Amino acid sequence: FMVPIMTVVEIIGKFTKPFALAIRLFANMTAGHVVLLALISLIFTFKTLTVIGASVTMAVGSSLLEIFVAFLQAYIFTILSCVFIGLIRSEAH
């Protein structure tokens, strides 16, 4: 009596894993852009020349960190996609 229930759960799992990966990738990319926007908006919020140097420096550092995170997320996305595809193609025990 567990076979129909487990079949439905497995089918739902096969379709939700790629969406979970896509949402994770989108959230990480959006978070980096929000941080950059917040750092640059400090210039317009404080309207002083002293903030410009620190804000631009932190924004450039954050951009470099965002590039690293983008490559890392692409690598993780690829590895997890390969694992999920391999799990789909493997036969049941």
C-alpha positions in Angstrom: 0.0 0.0 0.0 3.0 2.3 0.2 3.9 2.1 -3.5 1.3 4.6 -4.8 2.2 7.1 -2.1 6.0 6.8 -2.7 5.5 7.0 -6.4 3.7 10.3 -6.1 6.4 11.6 -3.7 9.2 10.5 -6.0 7.6 12.2 -9.1 7.1 15.4 -7.2 10.7 15.3 -6.0 11.9 14.9 -9.6 10.2 18.1 -10.6 10.9 20.2 -7.5 14.7 19.7 -7.4 15.5 21.7 -10.5 13.1 24.5 -9.4 14.8 24.6 -6.0 18.2 24.9 -7.7 17.0 27.7 -9.9 15.4 29.6 -7.0 18.7 29.3 -5.0 20.7 30.6 -7.9 18.3 33.5 -8.4 18.3 34.4 -4.7 22.1 34.5 -4.5 22.4 36.7 -7.6 19.6 39.0 -6.3 21.3 39.3 -2.9 24.5 40.5 -4.4 22.8 43.1 -6.5 20.9 44.4 -3.4 24.1 44.8 -1.4 25.6 46.8 -4.3 22.6 49.0 -4.5 22.7 49.6 -0.8 26.4 50.5 -0.8 26.0 52.9 -3.8 22.8 54.4 -2.3 24.9 55.5 0.8 26.4 58.2 -1.4 23.0 59.7 -2.2 21.7 59.2 1.3 24.5 61.0 3.2 25.3 63.5 0.3 28.9 64.1 1.5 32.2 63.6 -0.3 33.7 61.6 2.6 31.3 58.7 2.1 32.1 58.4 -1.6 35.5 56.8 -1.2 34.4 54.2 1.4 31.2 53.4 -0.5 32.9 52.9 -3.8 35.7 50.8 -2.3 33.2 48.6 -0.5 31.1 48.3 -3.7 34.1 47.2 -5.7 35.0 44.7 -3.0 31.5 43.5 -3.0 31.5 43.2 -6.8 34.6 41.0 -6.7 33.0 38.9 -4.0 29.9 38.6 -6.1 31.9 37.4 -9.1 33.5 34.7 -6.9 30.1 33.7 -5.6 28.7 33.6 -9.1 31.4 31.1 -10.2 31.0 29.1 -7.0 27.2 28.9 -7.5 27.6 27.9 -11.1 29.9 25.1 -10.0 27.5 23.9 -7.3 24.6 24.2 -9.6 26.4 22.0 -12.2 27.4 19.4 -9.6 24.0 19.2 -8.1 22.4 19.0 -11.5 24.7 16.1 -12.4 23.8 14.3 -9.2 20.1 14.8 -9.7 20.3 13.6 -13.3 22.3 10.6 -12.2 19.7 9.8 -9.5 16.9 10.0 -12.1 18.7 7.7 -14.5 19.7 5.1 -11.8 17.4 2.1 -11.4 15.5 1.5 -8.2 17.0 -0.9 -5.6 
